Amino acid sequence: MRRFFCLFALFVALPLAAAERVVSLAPSLTDMVLELDAADRLVGVLDGGLRPPALEGLPSVGRYGQVNLEQVLAMRPDLLLVWPGAVPDAQLARLKSFGIPIYLADPHRLEDVARQLRELGERLGRRDRGEALAKRFEVRVQALREQYHRERPLKVFYQVWNRPLYTLGGNQIISDALGLCGGRNLFADLSLPAPQVSQEAVLARDPEVILAGSHAELQLWTQMPQLSATRLGQLWPIPDKNLERPSYAMLDATEKLCRLLSGAHPATP
């Protein structure tokens, strides 16, 4: 009996075998694989914007919301990297039914990115690299939180799209980045990931800063001087698109956001 328990304990303590054929169904998780120096493990990716040189020639398994399941299976993956929003629920259910190991990532706070670096590092045979990146990430997050803290956070409207108006709910990781930088998501009370809102709702909440994808997407607000953000001249493009792709690179994007918001003025009470 003692021998049985010793063998059981040894089995439990053994690390998972590193995945060798990985299909990434989330661009942010693909970024993380590259950050972990594990590009050699990838056999297919979901496309989402320009590819880095390390991924040139790698087969595609579709685009956001359109995964080619047959192609995924043909690649014989031993690990699928999935962000729920990138794969329709019905397709995700089918993928789970195939019995392929799935790593499901849905980060809501910056600290979740550090945890994922550790977990993926373990799964990809890059444990030391994952641990090192995670520690650096956590140290910098804490330093930014202390440096850019505001007693009264700025009211920030984060505009995902302008026609119609979409923003972010409070459970999104970008909300946490805004909080770290001394801001507060204007619609943090909404639970949907990307709720549609009206111009009237934005006007009623009167943001002090409005962030959007480009100057063109901000034109709507330039004609509304009653908004604090417009009067203060604080209608700004998002400084780094990696803010919307949770990986180690999101940390640099968050630091740029913090520097931008540090120059913002609060509205006069």
C-alpha positions, 0 to 999 in steps of 0.5 A: 500500500505504501508503495502504491501511494509513493507511485501515485505521488510521483505520478501526480508530481510529474509535469505535463508533457510539452505540447508539440503540435499547437493550433492557436485560435486567438491572435493574442495567444499566438503573440504569447507563444512567440513571447515564450520563444515557442514558435516552433510548436505552432502548426496553425493559427487563426489570422487576425491582422498582420503576421509577424515574420516568425509566422510567415508560411504557417497555415491559417485555420480561418479568421475571427469567428470563422474557424475551419474545423476540418483544417484544424483536425487535419493538423493533428494538434495536441493542444488548442489555444482558444479565446472564447470570443474568437470561436463561436459557441457551437464550434467551441462545443464541437472542438471540445467533443473531439477530445483535443486538449484545450487551453481556454484563456479569458483574462479579465485583469492584468494579473491574469496575463502573468498567470497565463504566461506561467501556464502556457510556459509549462504547457509548451516546455518553456517553464523558465521563460514563462516564469521570468516573463510573468515575474517581470510583468507583475513587477511592472504592473505594480510599479505602474499602479503606484506611479499613476494612481489618482485619488479621483479617477478620470472618467474615460469613455473607451470607444470600440466602434463609432457606427453604431457606438460600442464600448467595453463592459467592466469585466474586460481587461482594458477596464483594469488597464484604465484603472491602473492608469488612473482612469475609470471605464465610463461604462464599468457597470455594464456586464456585456463584453462589448455593449452598444450604447447611445450618444445620449448615454455618453453625454449623460455620463460626461467623460473627461477623456474619450479614446478611440481607434483613430482621429476619424472615429473621434469626429463625432464628439468634436461637435459636442462642446457640452462634453468635458472631454471635448472642452478639455481637448482630450479626444485621443486615439488609442496609443497602442493597439496591443492594448486590445491583445492580452499578452506580454506586449500589452504591458508596454501598451498599458504604459503608453496609455498611462503616460497619455492619461497622466497629461489629462486634466479633470473637469472642474466640479 
